[in-house]
Amino acid sequence: MRKRVLLIAASLTASAALALPTTSASAAPAKYADDFNGDGYRDLVVAAPDAVVSGKNEAGAVVVLYGSASGTVTAKKQLFSQSTSGVPGAAEAYDRFGQSVATADLDADGYADLLVGAPYEDVTGAQNRGSVTVLWGGSQGLKGGALLSTPSPSFGGGGCTFGTGLAAANPKAAPGTARVSVAGWCASRRLAGPFTRTGTATASGLEANTPSVEDTLLGDLNGDGRPEIVDISVGLSDHPAGGIYVDPPTDRIPQPLPTDGDNAAIGDVNGDGYGDLVVGDPADTLIDGTPQAGTGHQGGQIVIWPGGPTGVDPTAAPILIHQSTPGVPGSSESDDGFGSDVAVADTNGDGYADIAVGVPGEALGSKRNAGTVVLIPGGPQGPTGAGSRAISQDTSGVPGTAERGDRFGSTVRLVDLNRNDRPELVVGTPGENNSTGGLWVLKGATTGPTTTGSYSVMGTTVGLPSEHYTNWSSVQAN
């Protein structure tokens, strides 16, 4: 994820408010928002926004690995770029197709669909306007595509980077009306389905009051069956690691949560039936020895905001966990990047969602930036750090060997790929093999992810070129 620091507090651009539909469509959406071929197994999307395509640097590509009873298999895969037949547009240098992805059944046909952001694509003469492509699911997997409707280039002009972040969801309370949130530096695009195969939404709107949004997610924080929107801004003068905005209003300047962060996930970590917001805040409090504004911790931290009947309470004290917290492996050191990515799911079936935390800057002995992942259990009071464990390429049973610059843990996901109700831990390692990149999968088990039977997938084994995709990493969205 690219970050830039803005020395402003908020954008004053007017926003177009729009009431999104609340009724269900007649068709039932896919059971899993990431089952593209309807076989009952969740599928994994892997992005390579740095990939060279048709000789174009950083044109970008995505790979889909299909789930099965044995997990993902590289023999059953699809690779998409803007040079793929049926995908709109053309591969161009630095479009970064795949910088963001999201999944949901947009047209309520029973098959999940894939959204792919290319935030630096030029549109109608507007440089770095950005675009979002929809690839449609079906019995044979993903096929064909359409451009998601985006605002006219007369709004904001170039530099909007629509698609720098994406989120999608099928609301339980209105399952046929998929929701999509598209992050951009000019504004955030909100859409609601069902969608047509031309990429047109039933309803759409803009929220342009939140400053320069770089990422976005959707999740239910108040238990009403409808997802709240969480927007994450680029670095700001008063929130140098990024501001966190929950359900930002369309008619006034929103207020961020009193914390920093540049990524987040939602899950019920305390078992009370409400989704909780887990924010990754990997920035150090000291940069070149100078104290920074914000609420960070040396080496990074995660910040947990409990959900409830009214959603997240910004006046309540959040739970803070870092490598100085008792029970958490390692120690808080500058540039560890604890919280560079987070994922949330119940990995052992105890009713409490657990948190996977990427620590890609962790040094293992003299091997700087080798990286680890820390698994933190949930509990009735929320996570405390007790019972946490660390996994790296030096952990017994994990393929490969930890090496300087691997950055194991740059991305993390928890997703049940083999339908045993125990999520796999998927770890992106962009520095592997001299930055050709790789993906590690630890199988789910009754006690949580296990190294037994774990395996790795290299970019070259799924058809990607051997150069210029240092950001190849797990980006499964749902």
C-alpha positions in Angstrom: 0.0 0.0 0.0 1.4 3.4 -1.0 1.2 6.1 1.6 1.6 9.8 1.4 1.5 12.4 4.2 -0.9 15.3 3.9 -0.4 18.4 6.0 -4.2 19.0 6.1 -6.9 18.0 8.6 -9.7 17.4 6.2 -11.1 18.0 2.7 -13.8 20.5 2.2 -15.2 19.1 -1.0 -19.0 18.9 -1.0 -20.4 15.3 -0.9 -23.4 13.9 -2.7 -25.6 12.0 -0.2 -27.7 9.1 -1.4 -30.0 6.6 0.3 -29.0 3.1 -0.6 -31.7 0.4 -1.0 -32.7 -1.6 2.0 -34.9 -4.3 0.4 -33.6 -7.7 -0.7 -33.5 -8.8 -4.3 -35.4 -11.9 -5.2 -32.4 -14.1 -6.0 -30.2 -15.5 -3.2 -26.6 -14.6 -3.3 -23.7 -17.0 -3.0 -23.3 -18.8 0.3 -19.7 -17.6 0.5 -18.7 -14.2 -0.8 -15.5 -15.7 -2.3 -16.8 -18.9 -3.9 -16.5 -17.9 -7.6 -17.4 -21.3 -9.1 -20.2 -22.3 -6.6 -18.6 -25.6 -5.5 -19.0 -24.8 -1.8 -15.3 -24.0 -1.2 -13.9 -20.6 -0.6 -11.3 -19.4 -3.1 -8.2 -17.3 -2.6 -7.3 -14.1 -4.6 -3.7 -13.2 -4.8 -2.6 -9.9 -6.2 0.6 -8.8 -8.1 0.2 -5.1 -8.7 3.9 -4.8 -9.5 3.7 -7.5 -12.2 5.1 -6.9 -15.7 2.4 -7.5 -18.2 2.9 -7.3 -22.0 6.2 -5.6 -21.3 4.6 -2.9 -19.1 6.2 -2.4 -15.7 3.7 -2.5 -12.8 0.7 -3.0 -15.1 -0.4 -5.6 -12.5 -2.2 -8.9 -12.4 -4.3 -11.1 -10.1 -4.2 -14.9 -9.6 -7.2 -16.9 -8.3 -6.5 -20.2 -6.5 -9.6 -22.3 -6.1 -10.4 -24.0 -2.8 -11.0 -27.8 -2.5 -11.1 -30.5 0.1 -7.3 -30.4 0.3 -7.1 -26.6 0.2 -5.9 -24.5 -2.7 -4.3 -26.3 -5.6 -2.0 -24.5 -8.1 -3.3 -26.7 -10.9 -6.7 -25.1 -10.6 -6.0 -21.4 -11.0 -6.8 -18.4 -13.2 -4.6 -15.4 -14.0 -6.1 -12.1 -15.0 -4.6 -8.8 -16.2 -5.8 -6.1 -18.5 -4.3 -8.2 -21.3 -6.7 -11.1 -20.6 -9.5 -11.6 -23.1 -12.7 -10.2 -21.7 -11.1 -7.9 -19.2 -11.8 -4.3 -20.0 -9.0 -1.9 -20.8 -5.4 -2.6 -21.8 -2.3 -3.3 -19.7 -0.4 -0.1 -19.2 2.7 0.8 -17.3 2.0 1.7 -13.6 -1.7 1.1 -13.7 -1.2 -1.3 -10.8 -4.2 -3.5 -11.6 -4.7 -5.6 -8.4 -3.6 -3.0 -5.9 -6.9 -3.7 -4.2 -9.5 -6.5 -4.5 -12.8 -7.3 -2.9 -15.4 -10.1 -3.4 -19.2 -10.4 -3.1 -22.0 -11.7 -5.2 -22.9 -8.5 -6.9 -25.7 -9.7 -9.2 -27.2 -12.3 -6.8 -26.8 -15.2 -9.2 -25.3 -17.6 -6.6 -21.7 -17.0 -7.7 -19.3 -14.7 -6.0 -17.7 -12.0 -8.2 -14.3 -10.3 -8.0 -13.6 -6.6 -8.0 -10.1 -5.4 -8.9 -8.8 -1.9 -8.5 -6.3 -0.2 -10.8 -5.9 3.1 -9.0 -3.4 4.7 -11.4 -5.2 4.0 -14.6 -5.7 7.0 -16.8 -9.4 7.5 -17.7 -10.6 9.9 -20.5 -7.4 11.9 -20.4 -7.5 12.2 -16.6 -4.2 10.8 -15.3 -4.3 8.4 -12.3 -8.1 8.7 -12.3 -8.4 5.0 -11.4 -10.8 2.2 -12.3 -12.5 -0.8 -10.8 -13.1 -4.0 -12.9 -15.7 -6.6 -12.0 -14.9 -10.3 -13.0 -18.1 -12.3 -13.0 -18.4 -15.7 -11.2 -19.9 -18.8 -12.8 -19.9 -22.6 -12.7 -16.5 -22.6 -14.5 -15.0 -19.9 -12.4 -14.5 -16.2 -13.2 -15.1 -15.1 -16.8 -15.6 -11.9 -18.6 -15.7 -8.5 -17.0 -17.1 -5.0 -16.8 -15.9 -1.6 -15.5 -17.7 -0.6 -12.3 -19.5 2.7 -12.8 -17.4 5.5 -11.4 -18.0 9.3 -11.2 -17.6 11.3 -14.4 -14.1 12.6 -14.9 -15.5 16.1 -14.5 -15.6 15.3 -10.8 -12.1 15.7 -9.3 -10.2 15.3 -12.6 -7.0 13.3 -12.4 -5.2 12.0 -9.4 -8.4 10.6 -7.7 -6.9 7.0 -7.7 -10.4 5.4 -7.4 -9.7 1.8 -6.5 -6.7 2.4 -4.2 -8.9 0.4 -1.7 -12.0 -1.7 -2.1 -14.5 -3.5 0.1 -17.7 -5.4 -0.7 -20.3 -7.3 1.3 -23.6 -9.1 1.0 -25.6 -7.8 3.9 -27.5 -10.4 6.0 -30.4 -8.0 6.4 -30.7 -7.4 2.6 -28.8 -10.2 1.0 -29.6 -9.4 -2.6 -28.3 -5.8 -2.4 -24.6 -6.1 -2.3 -22.7 -3.1 -1.0 -19.4 -1.8 -2.5 -17.1 0.9 -1.2 -14.4 2.3 -3.4 -11.6 4.3 -1.8 -10.0 7.3 -3.6 -8.1 10.4 -2.8 -10.8 12.7 -4.3 -13.8 10.9 -2.7 -15.1 7.5 -1.7 -17.6 5.9 -4.0 -20.5 4.0 -2.4 -22.6 1.6 -4.5 -25.5 -0.8 -3.8 -26.8 -3.7 -5.9 -28.0 -5.7 -7.4 -25.6 -4.9 -10.2 -26.1 -5.4 -13.9 -23.5 -7.2 -16.0 -22.5 -3.9 -17.4 -21.2 -2.9 -13.9 -24.1 -0.5 -13.2 -25.3 -0.4 -9.6 -28.9 0.1 -8.4 -27.8 3.1 -6.4 -24.6 5.0 -5.9 -23.2 8.1 -4.1 -20.1 9.9 -3.1 -18.5 10.8 0.2 -15.9 13.5 -0.3 -15.5 14.9 3.2 -13.0 12.3 4.5 -9.5 13.3 3.6 -7.7 11.2 0.9 -9.0 7.7 1.6 -6.5 5.0 0.8 -8.4 1.9 2.1 -11.9 0.9 3.1 -13.7 -2.0 4.6 -17.3 -3.1 5.3 -18.4 -5.0 8.4 -21.3 -5.2 10.9 -20.3 -3.4 14.1 -23.8 -3.0 15.7 -25.5 -6.3 14.9 -28.2 -5.0 12.6 -27.2 -7.2 9.7 -26.0 -4.2 7.6 -22.3 -3.4 7.2 -20.8 -0.2 8.6 -18.2 1.6 6.4 -14.7 2.1 7.8 -12.4 4.4 5.7 -8.7 4.7 6.3 -7.0 7.9 5.1 -3.4 8.4 4.0 -1.1 9.9 6.7 -2.2 13.2 8.0 -0.4 15.8 10.1 -2.4 14.9 13.2 -2.6 11.1 12.3 0.7 10.3 10.6 -0.1 6.6 10.3 -3.5 7.3 8.8 -6.9 8.3 10.2 -9.7 5.7 10.9 -13.2 6.9 10.1 -16.3 4.8 11.0 -19.4 5.5 8.9 -18.2 9.0 7.8 -21.1 11.3 7.2 -21.9 12.7 3.7 -23.0 16.2 5.0 -20.1 17.3 7.2 -16.5 16.8 8.0 -16.1 13.4 9.8 -14.0 12.9 13.0 -11.5 10.0 13.0 -11.2 7.6 15.9 -8.6 8.8 18.5 -6.0 6.4 17.1 -3.8 5.9 14.0 -3.7 2.9 11.6 -3.3 2.0 8.0 -5.3 -1.3 7.9 -8.1 -3.0 9.7 -10.4 -6.1 10.0 -13.7 -6.8 11.7 -14.6 -9.9 13.8 -16.1 -10.8 17.2 -13.0 -11.1 19.4 -15.0 -11.1 22.7 -17.9 -13.4 21.8 -20.6 -10.9 22.6 -22.3 -11.2 19.2 -21.0 -7.9 17.8 -18.3 -7.3 15.3 -15.2 -5.6 16.8 -12.9 -3.3 14.8 -9.2 -4.4 14.9 -6.8 -1.7 13.6 -3.2 -2.3 12.6 -1.0 0.6 13.6 2.5 -0.4 12.6 4.2 3.0 12.7 6.8 3.8 15.4 6.3 6.6 17.8 9.8 7.7 17.1 11.0 8.5 13.6 14.7 9.4 13.5 14.5 9.9 17.2 11.8 12.5 16.9 8.5 11.9 18.8 5.4 11.8 16.5 1.8 12.7 17.0 -0.8 10.0 17.3 -1.2 7.0 19.5 1.4 4.6 18.2 3.9 2.4 20.0 7.5 1.6 19.3 7.6 -1.3 16.8 3.9 -1.0 16.2 0.7 -2.1 17.8 -2.9 -3.2 17.2 -5.9 -1.3 18.5 -9.2 -3.1 19.2 -12.4 -1.1 19.3 -15.3 -3.3 20.6 -18.6 -3.2 18.8 -22.0 -3.0 20.4 -25.7 -2.1 19.9 -24.6 1.4 18.7 -21.4 0.3 17.0 -18.0 1.5 18.0 -17.9 4.0 20.9 -15.1 6.5 20.2 -15.1 7.8 23.8 -14.4 4.3 25.2 -10.8 3.1 25.9 -9.7 0.6 23.2 -7.6 -2.4 23.9 -3.9 -1.9 22.9 -1.7 -4.8 22.2 2.0 -4.7 21.2 5.2 -6.7 21.7 5.6 -5.2 25.1 2.2 -6.7 26.2 2.7 -9.7 28.5 2.3 -12.9 26.7 3.0 -11.5 23.2 6.2 -13.0 21.7 9.1 -10.8 20.8 10.0 -7.3 22.0 9.0 -3.8 20.8 11.8 -2.6 18.5 11.8 0.2 16.0 10.7 -0.7 12.5 9.3 -4.1 13.5 6.0 -3.2 11.8 3.8 -5.0 14.3 0.3 -4.6 12.8 1.4 -4.1 9.2 -1.6 -6.3 8.4 -4.3 -7.9 10.5 -6.8 -10.7 10.0 -9.6 -11.9 12.3 -11.4 -15.2 12.5 -12.2 -18.0 15.1 -9.4 -20.4 14.4 -10.1 -23.0 17.0 -13.9 -23.0 17.3 -14.1 -21.7 20.9 -16.5 -18.9 19.9 -14.0 -16.1 20.1 -12.3 -14.7 17.0 -8.5 -14.6 17.0 -6.2 -12.1 15.5 -3.3 -12.8 13.1 -0.8 -9.9 13.1 1.8 -9.4 10.5 5.3 -8.3 11.8 7.3 -8.2 8.6 10.1 -6.1 10.0 10.9 -8.5 12.8 14.6 -9.5 12.9 15.4 -13.2 13.6 18.9 -13.1 15.0 21.0 -11.3 12.5 18.4 -11.7 9.8 16.8 -8.2 9.6 13.3 -7.9 8.2 12.9 -11.7 8.1 9.4 -11.3 9.5 6.9 -13.2 11.7 3.2 -13.6 12.2 1.8 -13.4 15.8 -1.5 -15.2 16.5 -3.4 -13.6 19.4 -6.4 -15.5 20.9 -9.7 -13.8 21.6 -11.5 -14.2 24.9 -14.5 -13.1 26.9 -12.8 -9.8 27.8 -11.3 -9.5 24.4 -7.7 -10.3 23.5 -5.2 -9.8 26.3 -2.0 -11.2 24.7 -2.0 -14.3 26.9 -1.6 -17.5 24.8 -0.1 -15.7 21.8 2.4 -17.5 19.6 4.7 -16.5 16.8 5.2 -18.2 13.5 8.1 -17.7 11.0 10.0 -19.5 8.4 12.3 -20.7 11.2 9.3 -22.4 12.9 9.5 -26.2 12.6 7.3 -27.4 9.8 7.1 -24.1 7.9 8.6 -24.5 4.4 11.8 -22.6 3.6 14.2 -20.7 5.9 13.9 -17.3 7.3 16.3 -14.9 5.4 17.1 -11.3 5.6 14.6 -9.2 3.7 11.9 -11.9 3.3 9.3 -9.7 5.1 7.2 -12.8 6.0 3.9 -11.4 7.4 3.6 -8.4 5.1 0.0 -9.6 4.5 -2.1 -12.1 6.5 -5.5 -13.7 6.0 -7.5 -16.2 7.8 -9.8 -18.1 5.4 -11.3 -21.7 5.5 -10.2 -23.1 2.1 -11.0 -26.8 2.7 -14.4 -26.4 4.5 -13.4 -28.0 7.8 -14.6 -24.9 9.8 -11.0 -24.1 10.8 -9.5 -21.2 8.9 -6.1 -21.5 7.2 -3.5 -18.9 7.9 -2.3 -17.4 4.6 0.9 -15.3 4.7 2.3 -13.1 2.0 6.1 -12.9 1.8 7.1 -10.4 -0.9 10.8 -10.5 -0.3 11.2 -14.2 -0.8 13.7 -15.4 -3.4 15.2 -12.0 -4.1 11.8 -10.3 -4.1 10.1 -12.6 -6.6 7.6 -13.2 -3.7 5.7 -16.1 -2.3 2.6 -17.2 -0.4 2.6 -19.5 2.7 -0.5 -21.5 3.8 -0.8 -23.1 7.2 -3.7 -25.5 7.4 -6.5 -25.0 9.9 -6.8 -27.4 12.8 -8.7 -27.9 16.1 -6.2 -25.8 18.0 -5.7 -23.2 15.3 -3.4 -23.0 12.3 -0.8 -25.8 12.3 2.6 -26.1 10.6 1.8 -29.8 9.8 1.1 -30.0 6.1 1.9 -26.3 5.5 3.0 -25.4 2.0 4.2 -22.4 0.0 3.3 -21.2 -3.5 5.8 -19.1 -5.5 4.7 -16.5 -8.0 6.5 -18.3 -10.9 4.5 -21.5 -10.3 1.2 -19.7 -11.0 2.3 -18.1 -14.2 3.6 -14.7 -13.1 6.9 -13.4 -14.5 10.0 -13.7 -12.4 10.6 -9.9 -12.1 8.9 -6.8 -10.7 6.2 -8.2 -8.5 7.6 -7.6 -5.0 4.1 -6.9 -3.8 2.8 -10.3 -4.6 0.9 -11.2 -1.5 -2.3 -12.6 -0.1 -5.1 -10.1 -0.4 -8.2 -12.2 0.0 -10.9 -9.8 0.9 -13.7 -11.7 2.7 
